[in-house]
């Protein structure tokens, strides 16, 4: 029973960590795109 509970907690933690990393990567990509776009306009 306890092991099953721990596995659930770990799975939720992994999902949250992956989501957080995904949003960081998206932000980074958007920033890079914005920078490239600004460079082309100049």
Secondary structure, DSSP 8 states (H G I E B T S, - for coil): -HHHHHHHHHHHHHHHHHHHHHHHHHHHHHHHHHHHHHHHH-
